[in-house]
Amino acid sequence: MKYLSFLNLKFTGFIFKAISSSFLVHQYDTPISQSICHLIKVFSLVTLGVNITKSGANSKIFLEDRPNDIYFNQIHPNISEFIPGDDEELREARSYYSRAVTLISTSQDTKQALTYYKKALEIIEKKFGKENLIYGKILSDLGVCYLIQGENRVALEMFLVSLSLKKKILGEYHEEIYLAYVNLSALYQRVRDFPKAIDALKQACVINEHLKGRNHIDTIKCDIQLANLYMAGGERIFAVIALENCHKRLIRTLGEDHPYTQQIKSQWKFYQKH
């Protein structure tokens, strides 16, 4: 658990490391597990008073027990499926987009990635206008780049515009909308606006439950994130109640003796005492 150093709780490095390793989660398949997800994990200032950014690539989109994970949009193995079309401008847009993804997933050169994303976005706007899903997805990726650079207001604007556009096209209950709320929650955590961070993550949890069912492992993990966020925001009672509920659902889903069930039980007991 990277998110336990909050409020008046103080941990030594040894204790923090022990807690961190004890609440690791397993990866589970999701409906879009065949796409490549570029995941940028931005650990909030709330955690250790430092800003740590990690990047990587994963063939699965999954939630971990950290409510401040940042997700880039899933990128199809064939980039032409994401930006279709054979004319010269669209090929150029694909090239810019591909280079931006490569920069983010390897060197984290967000400034150059921003340039490429913007060029791709300009071409998409010229060819299709702003009312399309490709535009909304690239806009979200731009928001993540700005967030990594600490330009929170610009990132928020990008996230909100992208979310509104995606809702118009996809409706409320879609994986893209779920990820958009996760990103919003992460941004609000960066600026320590916990009420808005909690509200955004609640929306993500509702969508996950609608898409996958209440006792699906991804739904439970989203609710565990919400419990952690309650705790980080000083809502200990809500955190304890939420985590107890998640533990009961894990027993039904994974079994009482499953390692992850036991990890969440330990976390729940820890919250009760603190």
C-alpha positions in Angstrom: 0.0 0.0 0.0 1.6 3.2 -1.2 -1.2 5.2 0.3 -1.0 4.8 4.1 1.2 7.7 5.2 -1.5 10.2 5.9 -2.9 12.5 8.5 -1.2 11.8 11.9 0.1 8.4 11.0 3.8 8.2 10.9 5.7 5.1 9.7 9.3 4.2 9.7 10.8 3.1 6.4 10.8 -0.5 7.6 7.1 -0.4 8.6 6.1 1.4 5.4 7.9 -1.1 3.3 6.3 -4.0 5.1 2.8 -2.5 4.6 3.5 -1.7 1.0 4.5 -5.3 0.2 1.7 -6.9 2.2 -1.1 -5.4 0.2 0.0 -6.2 -3.3 -2.8 -7.3 -5.7 -3.0 -9.8 -8.5 -3.8 -8.9 -12.1 -7.1 -10.0 -13.6 -8.3 -10.0 -17.2 -10.7 -7.3 -18.2 -12.9 -7.0 -21.3 -10.2 -5.0 -23.0 -7.3 -7.2 -22.0 -6.2 -7.7 -25.6 -5.3 -4.0 -26.0 -2.1 -2.4 -24.9 -2.5 -0.1 -22.0 0.1 2.5 -21.3 -0.1 3.1 -17.6 1.4 6.1 -15.9 1.4 5.7 -12.1 1.7 9.0 -10.3 2.1 8.5 -6.6 0.4 11.4 -4.9 2.2 14.0 -2.7 0.0 12.7 0.1 2.0 9.5 0.3 5.5 10.5 1.1 5.7 14.2 0.3 7.5 13.5 -3.0 6.4 13.1 -6.5 7.3 9.8 -8.1 6.3 9.0 -11.7 6.7 5.5 -13.2 5.7 4.3 -16.6 5.2 1.0 -18.2 3.1 -1.0 -20.6 0.7 -3.8 -19.8 -1.6 -5.9 -21.9 -4.3 -5.7 -19.3 -6.1 -2.8 -17.7 -6.6 -3.5 -14.0 -7.0 -1.6 -10.8 -4.5 -1.8 -8.0 -5.1 -0.7 -4.4 -3.8 2.8 -5.1 -6.6 5.4 -6.0 -4.1 7.7 -7.6 -3.1 5.6 -10.7 -3.3 7.5 -14.0 -4.3 5.6 -17.1 -3.6 6.4 -20.7 -6.1 5.2 -23.2 -5.7 1.7 -24.4 -3.8 1.6 -27.7 -4.6 -1.1 -30.2 -1.7 -3.2 -31.5 -2.6 -1.9 -35.0 -2.5 1.8 -34.7 -4.6 2.1 -37.9 -7.6 0.7 -36.0 -7.3 3.6 -33.6 -6.8 6.3 -36.3 -8.3 4.8 -39.5 -7.8 6.2 -43.0 -5.2 5.9 -45.8 -4.6 9.5 -46.8 -1.4 11.2 -46.1 -2.6 13.4 -43.3 -4.1 10.5 -41.3 -0.9 8.5 -41.8 0.9 11.5 -40.4 -1.5 11.6 -37.4 -0.8 7.9 -36.7 2.9 8.6 -36.9 2.7 11.4 -34.4 0.5 9.5 -32.1 2.7 6.4 -32.2 5.8 8.4 -31.4 4.0 10.1 -28.5 3.1 6.7 -27.1 6.6 5.4 -27.5 8.1 8.4 -25.7 5.7 8.1 -22.7 6.1 4.4 -22.4 9.9 4.4 -22.6 11.6 7.7 -21.7 8.8 9.7 -20.2 9.7 12.7 -22.3 6.4 14.3 -21.7 7.3 17.6 -23.4 8.1 16.0 -26.7 5.1 13.6 -26.3 2.9 16.7 -25.8 4.1 18.1 -29.1 3.3 14.9 -30.9 -0.1 14.5 -29.3 -1.0 18.1 -30.2 0.0 17.5 -33.8 -2.0 14.4 -34.0 -5.0 16.1 -32.4 -4.8 19.0 -34.9 -5.0 16.6 -37.8 -7.9 14.7 -36.3 -9.8 18.0 -35.6 -9.2 19.1 -39.2 -10.4 15.8 -40.7 -13.2 14.8 -38.4 -13.9 17.8 -36.1 -14.1 17.6 -32.3 -17.2 15.5 -31.9 -15.5 12.1 -32.2 -14.1 9.5 -29.9 -10.5 9.7 -31.4 -10.4 13.4 -30.5 -11.7 12.6 -27.0 -9.1 9.9 -26.3 -6.1 11.9 -27.5 -7.4 14.8 -25.4 -7.4 12.6 -22.4 -3.8 11.5 -23.1 -2.8 15.2 -23.4 -4.4 15.7 -19.9 -2.3 13.0 -18.4 0.9 14.6 -19.9 0.0 17.9 -18.4 -0.8 16.3 -15.1 2.6 14.6 -15.0 4.2 18.0 -15.7 2.3 19.5 -12.8 0.0 21.7 -14.9 -3.1 20.6 -13.0 -5.5 23.3 -14.2 -4.8 22.5 -17.9 -5.0 18.7 -17.2 -8.4 19.2 -15.4 -9.8 21.1 -18.4 -8.6 18.4 -20.8 -10.1 15.6 -18.6 -13.5 17.3 -18.3 -13.8 18.1 -22.0 -12.8 14.6 -22.9 -15.2 13.1 -20.3 -18.1 15.1 -21.6 -17.3 14.2 -25.2 -17.0 10.5 -24.4 -20.3 10.5 -22.5 -22.1 11.9 -25.6 -20.7 9.2 -27.8 -20.5 6.2 -25.4 -23.1 6.9 -22.8 -22.5 6.7 -19.0 -21.6 3.1 -18.5 -18.5 2.3 -20.5 -14.9 1.3 -19.7 -13.6 4.6 -21.2 -15.9 6.6 -18.9 -14.7 4.5 -15.9 -11.1 5.3 -16.7 -11.9 9.0 -17.2 -13.2 9.2 -13.6 -10.2 7.3 -12.3 -8.0 10.0 -13.9 -10.2 12.8 -12.5 -9.9 11.3 -9.0 -6.1 11.1 -9.4 -5.9 14.8 -10.4 -8.0 15.9 -7.4 -5.8 13.9 -5.1 -2.8 15.7 -6.5 -4.3 19.0 -5.4 -5.6 17.4 -2.2 -9.2 18.1 -3.0 -10.4 14.8 -1.3 -14.2 15.5 -1.6 -14.0 15.8 -5.4 -11.5 12.9 -5.6 -13.9 10.7 -3.6 -16.9 11.7 -5.8 -15.0 10.9 -9.0 -13.9 7.5 -7.7 -17.4 6.8 -6.6 -18.6 7.3 -10.1 -15.9 4.9 -11.4 -17.0 2.3 -8.9 -20.7 2.7 -9.9 -19.8 2.2 -13.6 -17.6 -0.8 -12.8 -20.4 -2.4 -10.8 -22.9 -1.8 -13.6 -20.5 -3.3 -16.2 -19.2 -6.3 -14.3 -21.4 -6.9 -11.3 -21.0 -6.2 -7.7 -18.9 -9.2 -6.8 -16.6 -9.1 -9.8 -13.0 -8.7 -8.7 -12.5 -5.5 -10.6 -15.5 -4.0 -8.9 -14.3 -5.0 -5.5 -10.8 -3.6 -6.2 -12.3 -0.3 -7.2 -14.3 -0.2 -3.9 -11.0 -1.0 -2.1 -9.5 2.1 -3.8 -12.4 4.1 -2.6 -11.9 2.9 1.0 -8.2 3.9 0.8 -9.2 7.3 -0.4 -11.7 7.7 2.4 -8.8 6.9 4.8 -6.5 9.4 3.1 -9.1 12.0 3.3 -9.7 11.5 7.0 -12.9 9.6 6.7 -11.7 6.6 8.8 -15.2 5.3 9.7 -16.3 5.2 6.1 -13.0 3.5 5.2 -13.4 0.8 7.8 -17.0 0.1 6.8 -16.2 0.1 3.0 -13.2 -2.2 3.5 -15.2 -4.6 5.7 -17.8 -4.9 3.0 -15.0 -5.5 0.4 -13.6 -8.3 2.5 -16.9 -10.0 2.8 -17.4 -9.8 -1.0 -13.8 -11.2 -1.5 -14.7 -14.2 0.6 -17.6 -14.9 -1.8 -15.6 -14.2 -4.9 -12.1 -15.7 -4.1 -12.7 -17.6 -0.9 -11.7 -16.9 2.7 -8.2 -18.4 2.4 -7.2 -16.7 -0.8 -4.0 -14.5 -0.3 -5.7 -11.4 -1.6 -8.7 -11.9 0.8 -6.3 -12.3 3.6 -4.4 -9.2 2.6 -7.5 -7.1 2.6 -8.6 -8.5 5.9 -5.2 -7.4 7.4 -5.7 -4.0 5.9 -9.2 -3.7 7.3 -8.0 -4.7 10.8 -5.2 -2.1 10.5 -7.7 0.6 9.6 -9.8 -0.4 12.6 -6.9 0.2 15.0 -5.8 3.5 13.5 
